[in-house]
């Protein structure tokens, strides 16, 4: 009887740890990192995904490029979309902002070694990767990193 009770208790603890981890990495990640005001004020957006050809064209375009590797099924990815839409509008003359759905373009996800979503990958004007970050990020940091990519 003692062995079965201990196993049940361990299983319950394990389930709770998994739930906390899922909340931290998923929906709760933005809140933990302090980005809640902006995320809660914006509706979740599904933006059309870009293609591999559009990515190649952008990388050869002579401007810095930000690629969001994510999915419309991923809540943190969708929370990031309004921020990316604003950045794309504000920096349309200075940079390209693309969204690649990793489930639709699995080959690109493998090629760019995407392991977690969302992953933001920054490229300089020459098309060379200069920075990457997984998870939701605030607009100010994204804009700063894109402007840094111009000078690299």
C-alpha positions, 0 to 999 in steps of 0.5 A, a space after each residue: 500500500 505504501 509503495 502505491 501511495 508514494 507513486 501516486 504522489 510523485 505522479 501528481 507532483 510531476 503533473 504539476 511541474 509539467 503544467 507549470 513548465 507549460 504555462 511558463 513556456 507558453 501563455 505565461 512567458 510574456 507575463 513573466 518577462 514583463 510584456 503583458 501591457 502590450 500583449 493584452 491590449 492587442 488582439 491575436 492576429 493571424 498574418 499570412 505566411 511568407 514563402 521561401 522565395 520571399 525570404 530569399 528575395 528579402 535576404 538579397 534586398 540590401 536591407 536588414 531582415 527579421 524573420 519570425 519562425 512560428 505558427 498561427 496555432 502557437 499562442 505566443 507566436 500570435 501574441 507577437 504578431 501585432 508587434 511585428 505588424 507595427 514594426 513592419 509598418 514603421 520600418 517598411 523603408 528600412 527593413 523587411 519583416 517576414 513571417 514563416 509558418 514552420 508547419 507549412 515550411 518545414 524545410 525552411 525551419 530545418 534549414 534555419 535550425 528552428 527548435 522552439 517557436 516563436 524564434 526571431 532571426 535577424 539578418 544584416 543587409 548582406 543576408 548574414 544571420 546576426 542574432 536570434 531569439 526564441 520567445 516573445 520580445 517587446 517592440 522596443 528591443 526588436 526595433 533596436 536589434 533591427 537597427 543594429 543589424 543595419 550597421 553590422 
